[in-house]
Amino acid sequence: MASSMLISILITFLVIILVLYLVQRLPLDARMRQIAQIIVIIIGIISLLKYLAVF
């Protein structure tokens, strides 16, 4: 059980990093890119907290 939770957390973390990289590649101005990065980080933190049974 612990190993599956650890794998899920690792996959979620890797997906967050990938999405942040893809947001950097978008042709947006700096302010919109920053807003998109903040949204991705917030969603990522919430999903990681879900795996840790906080929510």
N, C-alpha and C positions, 0 to 999 in steps of 0.2 A: 504494500500500500504506500509506503513512504517513497519507494523508488518511482512509482507511477506519478506521485505528486511532484517529485523533484523533476522528472522528465517534462511534465506539463508546465511547470514554472520555467524551465529552461527554454522550451519551445515558445512560450509566450514572450519571454525576454528577447529571443532571437527575432520574432515577428515584429516586436516594437522597434528594434534596431533597424530591421529592413525597411519598415514603413518610414521611419525618420530619415533614412538614407534616400528613399524615393521622394519624400517631400523636399529634400534639399535639391533634387534634380529637376523639380518643377520650375517652369519659367514664370515665377511669381515675384512680385516686389518683396522687399525684405520684411515689411510689416505683416503681410499676409502669410509669408512663410513662417514667421515667428508664431503667429496665432495658430497655424496648422500644427506646428511642432508642440505647442502647449497642449492642444486638444489631444494629440496622439499620446503624449506623456500622461495626461490625466486618465485617459481611457486605459492605458497600460497599467498604471498603478492600481486602478480599480479592479482590473481583471486579475492582477497578481494578488491583491488582497482577498479576492474571492477564493483563490486556490489555498490561501492560508486560513480560510474559514473565519475571516473577520466579518464578512457580510453574509 
